[in-house]
Amino acid sequence: MIMKNNRYKNIILKRLFDILFSVIGLITFGLVIIIFVFLSTIETNSNGLFFQKRVGYRGKLFKIIKIKTMYIQNQNKSSITLKNDPRITKIGKFMRRFKIDELPQLINILKGDMSFVGPRPDLPEIINQIPKHERDIILSVKPGVTCLSSIDFINEENLFTNENNSIEYIMKNIMPKKIKLNIDYINNMNLKDDIFIIIKT
């Protein structure tokens, strides 16, 4: 009962933290987001925001929001970004290097689709390949903008050089470690560790 109460307390504190700091983040970085959306709109000749369906809390699909970093005509060629991917724009390379394209996810946090810290939300074709008992644990919390696994694989796209087997490579070489880190985080989830992960990020 005590552990259950502590978990509910952590969830409430986590949500209050997310609301407060997503609002602060949007105020602080709002102009930066607008500028880079404008630059991306010009370079891609399309809407500078990118929306993609990801699997969220309890398996519910939601649209993650990013600043577009790829040319629109090739946007649907592959869901996996490869090393030196020719689809990435010049401004996109800069944004991806400093994770500026991730800033609009502050909106996802404020809406309640995501949290600052939690397992990164995966594409349906990836999450569906994870064993059910592990998938259920991962989807028992809101996905996050950052987590220990995203720190460990901060340059994950540099690992992909062959588009045809990239998902297979993810499932065999990357997901086992990500799953372990994410489950360990969920089993010991608390606001103190969230703040540590944010600082480390």
N, C-alpha and C positions, 0 to 999 in steps of 0.2 A: 504493500500500500504506500509506504514512504517513497519507494523508488518510482511508483506511478505518479505520485503527487509531484515529485521532483521533475519528472519528465514533462508534465503539464506546465509547471512553472517555467522550465527552460524554453518550452515552445512559446509561451506568452511573452517572455522577455526577448526572445529571438525576434518575434514579430514586431514588438515595439521598437527594438533596435533597428530593424529593417525599415520601418516607416520613417522614423526620425532621420536616419542617415541617408536614405534614398532622397528625401526632400532636400536635405542639406547638399547632397551630391548634385542634384538637378539644378539647384540654385548656383552652386559653385562652378559646375562644368556646363551649364546650359548654353552659354555663348560658344564654348569650344565645340559642343555637339552641333549647334546650328551652322557654324563656320565649315566644319568638315562635311556635314550633309550637303551644304551648298557646293563645296568643291567637288564632292563625289557626283553630285547631280550634273555638273558641267562636264566632268571627265567621262562619265558613263553615258551621258545624254539620256538619263532616265531618272526616276525617283531615287534620291540619294540614300534612302532607307531600305534595308533588306529584311524581309520577313521569312522565317522558315519554321515549319512545324517540328516541334520537339516533344518528347514524352515527359510529362511532369508528374506531379504528386498523384499517387494512386493510379497511374497510367493515363491520366487525362492529357490529351493533346493541347498544346498552346503554341502561339506564334512568338518565337524569340525575336527580339528587335536588335538589329545591328546597323552600323553604317556600311553601306555597300562598298566592297573593296574589289569587286570583279566586274568585268564588262558584261552588260546585260545579255548580249547575243549568245554568250557562252555560259550563262549562269546555271542552266539546267543540265549541262554536259555531265557533271558528276557531283555527288554530294560530298566527296572527299577532296580536300585541297592538298595538292602534291608539292614537293620541294621544287622551288623555282617555277611554280605554276604560271604558264603564260597568260592565264585569264586575269591575274591580279594586276590592277592598275598601278601607276607610279605612286599616286597618293595612297593607294591601298597598301602598298608595301610599307610605307611609313606608318600608317595607322596600325597595321598588324604587328609591326615591331614593338610599338609602345602600347598596344592593346586599346588604342583610342576608339576603334570600331566597336568595342564592347560597352562603351559608356551608355548607349541608349537602353541597356538592360536595367538601368536604374528605374525605368518606367515599368519593366516587368516585375521588379521588386516591389514597387509601390502598389501595383495592381494585385500583388499576392501570388503571381505565377511562380516567382522565384524568391530566393533568399540571397543574402550576400555570400553566405557559406553553405555549401552542400554539394552533393555529387553533381558534376556537370550534366546538363540534360542532353541525352543522346537522341539520335535519329531513330525512328521506329525500326528500321532495318537492322540496326545494331542492338538496341535494347531487347528485341525479340529473340536474339540468339543467346542471350544470357540465361543460364539455368534458372528455372522458375523460383526456387527458394531464395536465390541470391537477388533475383530481379525484384521480388516482393519486398525484400529488406530495403533495397536502394530506392524503390518508389514509395516507401513509407514516410519519406520526408520530402520537403520541397527541394527542387534542384537549386544549385547555387551558381553564382558568378565565378567563384573560386573555391578551391578545396585543396587538400594535400596532393591529390592525384594530378590536378591541373598544374600545380607548382612543379611536380616531378617531371611532367611532360609538357612544360611550357612551350617548347619548340617542337611539338609533336609532328607538325606537317613536314619537318625536315627529314623524318624517317621514311616518308613515302616517295618512291621514285617510279613505281609501276602502278598506274591507275587500275589495271585489271585485277590486281590481287590485294588492293589496299584494305578492303574490309576484312578479307581473310587474314591479312597480316595483323590488323587491329585485334581481332578475336583471339589469335594465337599468341601474340607477343606483347600486347599492351593491356588488354582488358583484364587478364588475371590479376595483375598488380593493382590496377585501378580499382577493381572490385574489392580486393582485400583492404586497401586504404579507405575506401568509402564505407565499407561495413564496420571497420574499426572506429571510424569517425562517428557513425550513427549510434553505435553501441555505447559511446562515451560522450555524446553530444552535450556541450554546455557553452554558455556565452563567453566564458574566459578563453576557451580554446578557439572559438570563432574569432575573437579579437586578435589572438596570436597568429592565426592563419592569414587574416587580413593584413597585418603588419608584415608578415613574411612575404606575402604576395607583392 
